[in-house]
Amino acid sequence: MTHPAAAVLCALLAALLFAVAAVAQQRAAAAVPEGESLVRSLLRNPRWWAGIGGDTGGYAMQIAALALGAVLLVQPILVSALVFALPLSARLNDRRVTPRTWAAALALTAALACFLLVGNPAAGNADAPLRDWLLPLGILLGLIAAATVAGLAADDPAWRGMLLGAASGSLFGLAAALTSYVTDLFEHGLGQVLGGWQTWALIAAGGTGVYLQQRAFQAGPLAASLPAVTIAEPLAAAFIGITVLDERLRTNTMGLVITGIAVLVMCATTITLSRSQAAA
């Protein structure tokens, strides 16, 4: 049984925890020079571990939200992490959030609200067979690989942060789409959990996503990478939700047009935030 109101509340709490974690991890990653080992440096940094603690709490609330509502409902709400993180990051770095940045962040949030209210997403089938996953998963992994290669090769820190952020966010979206099924497996014992390919795909997606996120954070200011992370996650989750899990937007033709425009606004404001903050 779904409980949309409770799912929304849990998703908002997850967004707040993810925002605090992102600020802590970005400050730790940005302090690591390009020539040094990123992983080794982060593992020795208490601030980064505090961010991991925030991520753990956020993921727990995300799991609760996904147990109470559809992927298409929960994942877009996590975009609100951006609104929590921007002022916190600015305060810690003794910087001011400009009116243009606030306008872009609020436009992003408004587009998100439009997507939720007009699209009215419904839950689908979490235990889709492997054959239903093959083509959508191949497309998504191809896009993630392309973004990762382009991001690692980019000389411009803004593009590097945005592309690596988009790759990591897409992996987090894939992990979210797998989470509901994997948590259901625990009802049948640990053997079922360890024997499901979804469990190992979830671990691989989450681990790789965390690494690419740290590389994105290392590239520059938080607002250069976090918008890409936060917008790619719900879009990737929505792609899997619609193509694999049979989730649907319960709206008419005009509603689909409006939600399509909302997605375009979300993407445009993400790019605007990344470019403006990296330049600053």
N, C-alpha and C positions, 0 to 999 in steps of 0.2 A: 504493500500500500504506500502511495506517495503522500507526502506532506509538504506542499510547495512552500508555505510560510516558514516552516522550520528549516527547510533546505536553504532558503534565502538567508536566514539568520546565520546558519553555520557557514555558508559561503562567505558572508561578509566578515565574520570572525577570522576565517582562513585568509582572506585578503589582507586584513590588518596584520596578522602574524607574518605573512609573506612579505609585506612591505617593510616591517622592522628588520626581518632577516636580510632582505635585499640591500638595505642601507648598510648594515653591518658588514656584509660580505663584499659589497662594492668598495668600501673604505679599505678593507683588508687587501683585496685584489689589486686595487689601483696603486697601492704602495709597493708592489713587487715590480722591480725593473724588468724590462723585456728580456734581458739576457739571463735572468735567474730562473730556476725551476719554480714554476707557479705552484704546483702541487706541494712540493716540499715546504715552500715558504708558508702556504696557507695552513698546512697541518701543524705548524709551530705557532700559529697566531690565535690567541684566546678570543679575539673579536670575531674571527671567522667561525670558530666553534660555537660562539653565542648565536651567530646567524644560523648555523645548522640546527641549533635548538629551536629557533623560531620557525624554521622550515618544517621541522618535525611536528611541532604543534599545529602549524598551518595545514600540513598534509593530513593530520588526524581529523581536523575539522572538515577538510575537503572530503575525506572518506565518509564522514557522517552525512555531509550534504548530499553526496552521490547515492547514499543509501536511502535518502528521503525524497530525492527528486531526480529528474532526467539530466543527462550530461548536457543537453542543449540549454537547460535552465541554469545549472550550477556554474559551468565554465565561464560564460560571459561575465558573471558577477565578479569574478576574480580580477577583471580589468580595474575595478575600483582600488586595487592595491596601489595603482599609480597615483591616485589622488591622496592616499595616505603617505606614500613614500616621498613625493616631491617636497612638501614643506619640511618634513623631518630631515631629509638630506640637505636641504638648503640651510637649515638652522645649524646643523652639525658642521657644515663646511663654511659657515659665516658668509653665505651668499643670499641674495634675494631672488625669490621667484617672481619673474617679470609678469606684467599683465598679459603679454602674448602667450607665455607658457601656461598661465592659469586659464586663459581662454581656450587654448588647445586641449588642455586636460578636461575642462568642463564640457567641451564639445564631444570629446571622446566618451565621457560618462553619459551625456545625454543620448548619444547614438546607441550606447549599450542599453539604456533604459528603454529606448524605442524598440530595439531588437527584442527585448524580453516582453514588453507589453503588447506589441503588435503581433509578434511571431507566436507567442503563447505556446512554447515547445512542450511536447508530450513525450513520455518515456517510451522506450522500445524494447528490443529483445537483447539482453546482455550476453546470452550464451550462443551467439551466432557461430556457425561452423567455420572451420578453417578456410574452406573454399570461398566463403563470402569475404574473407579478409584479404585474399591474395592480391587482387588488382588494386583496390584502394590503398592497401598498405604499401605496395610497390610504388605507386604514384607519390604517396606522402614521403617515403624514405628517399626517393629520387630527388624531390624538392629540398629535403633537409640536407642531403649530400651536396647538392649544388650550392646552397646557401653557405654551408660550412667551408667548402673549397674557396668560394669567392671571398668570404670573410677573412679567412686566414691569409689570403693573397693580397688583400686590400691594404694600400698604404695610408689611406685616409682613416683616421681613428673613428670618425663618425660612421662611415660605411662599415668598418670592421665591427664596431659595437652593435650596429643595427642588424647586420647579417648574421653574426654569431648569436645575437639575442633572439632573432627570429628562428634560427635552427634549434636553439635550446628550448624555446617556448613551444615549438611544434612537437618536440619530443615529450615535453611535459603534458601536452594535450593528448598525445597517444597514450601516455601512461595513465592519464585520467580515464580515458575510454576503456582501458583494460582493468582498472581498479575495481569497478563494481563486480565483475565476474570473478576476479581473484578472491575478493573478500567473501563472496558466496561459497567458494570452494572450502573455506575453513569449517563450514557446517558438516562437511563430509570427511574431515580428518586431514592431518598433515600430509599423508601420502598423496591425496588428491591434489593438494596445493602444489607439492613438489613435482607431481607428474603432469601438470598442465603447462602447455607451451606458453600460455598467457602470462604465467608467473615469471618465467625467465625473460620474456619480452618486456614485461613491466620493469624488471630489475635493470635490464640493459638500457631501456629508454630513459629511466630515471637517472641512472649513473652517468650516462653519456650527456644527458641534458644538464646535469649539475656541472660537469667539467666545462662544457661549452658556455654555460652561463658565467662561470668565473673568468673565462677568457674574454667574454664580452664586457664584464665589469672592469677588467684590467685595461681595456682600451680607452676609457675616458669617463666623464661624469655619468652619474646614474641615469639621468634623463636621456642620455645618448643611447642606452641599451635597454633599460627597463620597459619603455613603451613597446618595443619590438617583442620582448619576452611576453608581456602581458596580453598583447593582441594576438600573437601567433598561437598561444595556448588554446583559447576558446575557438579560434577558427579551425585549428587542426582537430580539436575534439568534436566540433560540429560536423566537420567533413566525415570523420569516422562514424559519428552518431547517425548521420543521414544515410551514408552509403553502405554501412555494415550493420549497425544496430537497429535499423528500421525506425529511428526516431523521426518525428515529423513536426513541422511548424503548423499549428492549427489556425490557419488564416485563409483569407480569400486572395484573389489575384492582386488586388490593390495592396493588400497587406504584404504580399511577397515582394512587390515593387518597393514598398517602404522599407522593409527589412533589408533588401538589397542595397538601397541607398545608405542605410545605417551602417552596413558593413563597409561600404566605400568610405564613408566619413571616418569610421574607426581607423581604417588603413591610412588615410590621408593625414589625420591628426597625429598618428604614430610617427610617420615620416617627418612631419613638421617639428614635433618635439625632439626627435633624435637629432635632426640637423641643427636646430637653433641652439640646443644645449651643448652639443659638441663644439659648435663654433664659439660659444661663450667660454 
